[in-house]
């Protein structure tokens, strides 16, 4: 017998206070409901998705070429997210933008509920669950908008729940696996995140085959070693899931089209396609959370090599590499790696030698109280947007419907009331208004929108908007006779007017400004079709550009055409009584209406 007896460390297990844990998770659910209830702001995609859903329902077919743009008519376009478009269009017909917002909230509630069930199956303590739920909620704030990518986030959670439930509960039935092909069938018609989903399934299948061949259970956490028959079943499920990817309106062409989409040069100009390590994101709290989670993910390496359970680390490694490509993929990383990171940290914390530290991290009330106070604070400050605007320095407005301070609703109301699209021929619309244009005016065609159809149209758009050499001729040759410009930061950054086509319209006789507010402009070409609107609504003197860069025009108007100036001021003030620019003009000229 050895003289040295091996010391056995007994880890004391403390019972969990389930009631306080449930209350904490309940607080998080209330917070999540409020956190995911905000107005549509700066997200023009929502509208062209609705317009697409309307087209599919009305025509009983999914288009394969562009049916929304006059400059891109008949260009190749595969709306591979048509399933989402149809669902949200039906929802809109039931309850407008409000029901779409509720639908979005339900998706995120379901996502976190599925992960809650996943963690409880793994024996994860509620303290640890709540900490990461709060962290992840703030980390995905940029992708909480009601667009089809949220289906991918939900389906990631469902897929991982099925895989993890069986992997770490060896006596579990394989019945859940048989739902996976149906999951991919729906997924492939809702969002291209399905490609990442099939990779997760492929990774899982590869790992379990390796473990079967080695016939080796992992060290400290026993995972299921599948029999040959079970592996055959999983292989067939994987094969069926791949086939389900092809059941969409365009088959495998959908994926080639989607890939080609990601190679366009125009994406370099879109923030969400930039690397999360781009300098422009430095200091962002969202990016800070992502980088922290990226670093914490290294704990999966410790866990995997300690337990010989390599699946968590492989998933972490692949999605970490995947996420550094673009900011839009960082949320996928957070959602997919979350269960493996929590599993790894729970293992590490449970192995700590310090009994008091283990207790405080996993069972203690201090963490519960601190998290509860954070959630209560957030819940109180969300309705008045104080959490967003003051604490996070993040522009967002709680509530339902459209944020009129960002989306040019008033301008479009004016266009509709005066039948501008019907009287005009071809619009030059700002990139951020193309979706809203075709949604508000389904019988008209836009110039461009955020579907990003090709580099050529975006290049032409930039030539016009940025007044590149020859833009005047292009404007004429294209036959454009009215223009919409959206400038959400106009009040804070008015110099945009000088560097863009606004300055051209303002200094050209045959273009007339008929509507403006603190964020948008509508210019009409002086043609017979627009004579009536121009004569009634033209702003000849009172324009944001004149006020800031051509004050002489207003001064001359005050001297020689004061009645017209006062009428313009009265009309503008009536339209926008709280307008910053119009009130600044009134104050500058000491005019009382």
C-alpha positions, -999 to 999 in steps of 0.1 A, spaced: 0 0 0 13 35 -9 25 55 20 9 86 5 -29 86 6 -46 105 -21 -65 134 -7 -101 136 -17 -116 171 -18 -152 171 -8 -172 199 -26 -201 210 -4 -233 215 -24 -257 242 -12 -294 239 -19 -306 265 -44 -332 290 -34 -355 283 -63 -382 309 -54 -357 338 -54 -343 324 -86 -377 323 -103 -384 359 -92 -351 370 -107 -358 353 -140 -393 368 -139 -378 403 -135 -357 396 -165 -387 386 -185 -405 419 -177 -373 437 -187 -370 418 -219 -407 426 -229 -400 463 -224 -365 462 -239 -379 447 -272 -408 471 -274 -395 501 -294 -405 521 -324 -392 514 -359 -363 539 -363 -337 540 -391 -346 505 -402 -360 508 -437 -357 470 -443 -388 464 -423 -409 481 -450 -396 464 -481 -401 431 -463 -437 440 -457 -440 452 -494 -426 418 -505 -450 399 -483 -479 419 -499 -466 411 -534 -463 374 -526 -498 372 -511 -514 393 -538 -497 374 -567 -494 340 -551 -458 338 -563 -423 347 -551 -405 370 -576 -371 361 -591 -363 396 -604 -368 431 -591 -404 443 -591 -399 474 -569 -372 496 -586 -375 515 -619 -337 518 -623 -332 481 -615 -363 467 -632 -360 430 -640 -326 427 -623 -320 394 -606 -335 394 -571 -343 364 -550 -362 373 -518 -349 343 -498 -366 357 -467 -400 355 -483 -414 333 -455 -408 361 -429 -422 387 -453 -455 368 -457 -459 361 -420 -453 397 -410 -476 410 -437 -504 388 -424 -496 400 -389 -497 437 -401 -532 431 -415 -543 418 -382 -528 445 -359 -505 468 -378 -470 476 -365 -481 469 -329 -487 432 -335 -454 429 -354 -436 444 -323 -454 419 -301 -444 391 -324 -408 402 -321 -410 403 -283 -425 368 -283 -396 355 -304 -371 368 -279 -390 356 -249 -391 322 -265 -354 323 -273 -344 330 -237 -370 306 -224 -355 278 -245 -320 287 -232 -334 287 -197 -347 252 -202 -313 242 -217 -294 255 -188 -316 239 -162 -312 206 -180 -274 211 -176 -279 219 -139 -268 255 -143 -276 278 -113 -301 306 -118 -276 332 -107 -253 324 -136 -282 322 -160 -294 356 -150 -260 372 -153 -255 361 -188 -291 367 -198 -287 404 -189 -253 406 -205 -266 390 -238 -297 412 -239 -276 443 -239 -251 427 -263 -277 421 -290 -294 454 -287 -285 463 -323 -303 432 -337 -336 434 -318 -353 449 -348 -383 431 -363 -365 416 -393 -359 380 -404 -326 375 -387 -343 371 -354 -358 338 -367 -322 326 -371 -314 336 -335 -344 317 -323 -337 287 -344 -301 286 -332 -315 282 -297 -339 255 -307 -313 235 -325 -288 237 -297 -315 228 -272 -322 196 -291 -285 187 -295 -274 196 -259 -305 179 -243 -294 146 -258 -256 150 -256 -254 158 -219 -283 136 -209 -273 101 -222 -305 85 -213 -326 110 -233 -346 99 -263 -335 108 -299 -371 118 -307 -362 155 -307 -338 150 -335 -366 141 -359 -379 177 -357 -346 190 -370 -353 186 -408 -386 204 -404 -367 232 -385 -343 236 -415 -372 235 -440 -388 265 -423 -355 282 -416 -343 280 -453 -373 301 -463 -369 327 -436 -332 337 -433 -298 327 -446 -286 321 -410 -297 286 -419 -262 280 -434 -246 286 -399 -273 263 -385 -264 234 -409 -227 239 -400 -236 235 -363 -254 203 -371 -224 191 -393 -200 199 -365 -221 179 -340 -224 149 -363 -186 150 -370 -178 151 -332 -201 123 -323 -188 101 -351 -152 108 -338 -163 99 -303 -180 67 -315 -149 56 -334 -127 64 -304 -154 49 -281 -142 73 -254 -164 91 -229 -153 125 -218 -135 130 -185 -156 147 -159 -189 152 -178 -201 120 -193 -216 126 -227 -235 102 -248 -216 78 -271 -240 68 -298 -244 33 -311 -239 26 -348 -276 25 -354 -280 59 -336 -252 74 -357 -269 61 -389 -302 78 -378 -284 111 -370 -266 109 -404 -299 105 -421 -314 134 -402 -284 155 -412 -288 144 -449 -326 152 -447 -318 186 -432 -295 194 -461 -321 184 -486 -346 206 -468 -323 236 -475 -331 231 -512 -369 233 -507 -373 269 -515 -384 289 -545 -350 289 -562 -334 257 -549 -296 258 -546 -295 290 -567 -307 308 -535 -274 300 -518 -252 311 -547 -272 343 -549 -269 349 -511 -232 343 -513 -228 367 -542 -247 392 -521 -220 392 -494 -193 399 -520 -206 433 -532 -183 462 -527 -212 484 -515 -212 465 -482 -180 482 -473 -200 514 -469 -226 498 -445 -216 499 -409 -230 465 -399 -207 448 -425 -176 464 -410 -153 444 -387 -161 447 -350 -125 458 -346 -129 488 -368 -120 520 -350 -155 534 -355 -168 509 -330 -143 517 -303 -160 527 -271 -193 512 -281 -209 494 -251 -223 468 -275 -188 461 -290 -173 460 -255 -198 433 -245 -189 413 -276 -152 416 -270 -156 405 -234 -176 375 -245 -150 367 -271 -124 367 -244 -145 347 -220 -152 322 -247 -116 310 -242 -129 292 -210 -145 267 -234 -110 257 -243 -101 250 -207 -134 231 -202 -131 211 -235 -95 200 -229 -101 193 -192 -131 171 -199 -122 159 -234 -155 173 -245 -144 191 -277 -177 202 -291 -180 234 -271 -145 246 -281 -150 238 -317 -182 258 -318 -165 287 -300 -135 287 -324 -156 286 -356 -181 312 -345 -154 335 -331 -136 335 -365 -170 339 -382 -179 369 -360 -147 390 -366 -157 394 -402 -186 418 -396 -205 434 -368 -238 418 -379 -223 384 -371 -213 392 -336 -248 386 -324 -248 352 -339 -216 345 -320 -232 357 -287 -263 335 -291 -246 304 -304 -216 304 -279 -238 313 -249 -247 278 -237 -212 265 -240 -197 295 -223 -221 291 -194 -215 254 -192 -178 260 -191 -179 287 -165 -203 267 -143 -178 238 -144 -149 261 -135 -167 278 -107 -179 245 -93 -143 234 -92 -130 263 -72 -113 255 -40 -127 284 -22 -160 273 -7 -172 308 1 -165 320 -34 -184 291 -49 -213 298 -27 -214 336 -34 -212 331 -72 -236 302 -75 -259 304 -45 -254 336 -26 -281 364 -24 -257 392 -31 -256 385 -68 -294 380 -69 -300 414 -52 -275 432 -74 -290 418 -106 -325 425 -93 -317 461 -87 -301 465 -121 -332 451 -138 -356 472 -117 -336 503 -125 -338 494 -162 -375 487 -161 -382 521 -144 -361 540 -169 -372 523 -201 -406 539 -207 -392 574 -208 -362 563 -229 -338 574 -201 -321 541 -201 -313 545 -238 -307 582 -242 -290 590 -209 -275 558 -196 -265 540 -227 -262 570 -250 -280 550 -276 -308 564 -298 -340 544 -294 -376 552 -286 -398 529 -266 -433 522 -278 -451 509 -308 -453 519 -345 -429 542 -364 -406 568 -349 -417 599 -367 -386 617 -357 -365 594 -378 -387 580 -405 -400 608 -428 -437 600 -422 -448 636 -425 -431 640 -459 -448 608 -472 -481 620 -458 -476 652 -479 -467 632 -510 -498 610 -506 -521 639 -499 -509 657 -530 -505 626 -552 -469 634 -559 -459 598 -571 -489 597 -594 -480 630 -610 -443 623 -612 -424 598 -634 -392 588 -617 -381 594 -582 -346 598 -568 -351 586 -533 -326 585 -505 -312 550 -497 -329 550 -464 -364 556 -477 -367 531 -506 -384 505 -486 -409 529 -470 -416 543 -505 -427 510 -520 -447 502 -489 -465 535 -488 -469 536 -526 -473 500 -538 -481 510 -574 -449 530 -577 -413 521 -581 -383 534 -562 -348 542 -574 -329 523 -547 -334 506 -514 -315 485 -488 -320 452 -506 -286 460 -521 -294 445 -555 -260 453 -571 -230 475 -570 -240 493 -602 -271 509 -588 -254 519 -556 -225 534 -576 -250 554 -597 -268 565 -565 -236 578 -549 -226 596 -581 -259 615 -579 -262 621 -542 -225 631 -538 -225 653 -569 -198 633 -587 -186 646 -621 -213 644 -647 -241 639 -622 -263 667 -638 -263 649 -671 -271 616 -654 -300 632 -636 -314 645 -668 -307 613 -689 -324 592 -663 -356 613 -665 -357 619 -627 -384 645 -619 -387 644 -581 -363 637 -553 -366 626 -516 -337 632 -493 -335 620 -457 -311 636 -433 -318 624 -397 -288 642 -384 -296 675 -402 -299 695 -370 -266 682 -356 -247 680 -388 -262 706 -413 -230 705 -434 -245 675 -451 -266 699 -472 -235 715 -488 -218 682 -497 -248 665 -512 -272 670 -540 -293 692 -517 -270 722 -525 -276 715 -563 -313 715 -560 -312 747 -538 -292 766 -564 -309 754 -596 -339 773 -610 -358 743 -623 -359 724 -590 -383 735 -563 -385 726 -526 -421 719 -516 -417 701 -483 -391 701 -456 -387 694 -419 -359 688 -395 -349 656 -412 -362 655 -448 -367 673 -481 -389 669 -512 -378 686 -544 -399 687 -576 -386 694 -610 -404 724 -625 -425 705 -651 -462 710 -661 -472 679 -641 -461 696 -609 -472 732 -616 -501 731 -592 -481 716 -563 -452 740 -569 -474 771 -571 -491 761 -538 -463 747 -517 -430 760 -530 -405 772 -503 -388 800 -521 -371 817 -492 -376 797 -460 -354 767 -464 -328 751 -441 -301 756 -467 -309 793 -471 -310 798 -433 -276 783 -428 -257 790 -460 -276 816 -481 -290 840 -455 -290 867 -482 -319 850 -500 -341 853 -468 -330 889 -462 -339 899 -497 -373 881 -493 -379 901 -461 -373 933 -480 -390 927 -513 -414 898 -508 -422 898 -471 -457 885 -475 -444 853 -492 -418 849 -465 -444 852 -437 -467 828 -454 -439 803 -458 -431 807 -421 -467 803 -410 -472 772 -431 -440 756 -419 -447 764 -383 -482 750 -386 -468 718 -400 -440 715 -375 -447 737 -344 -418 722 -325 -394 722 -354 -359 732 -344 -350 749 -377 -382 768 -382 -382 781 -346 -345 791 -350 -355 811 -380 -383 828 -361 -360 836 -332 -332 848 -355 -355 873 -373 -375 881 -342 -408 872 -358 -439 863 -339 -466 845 -357 
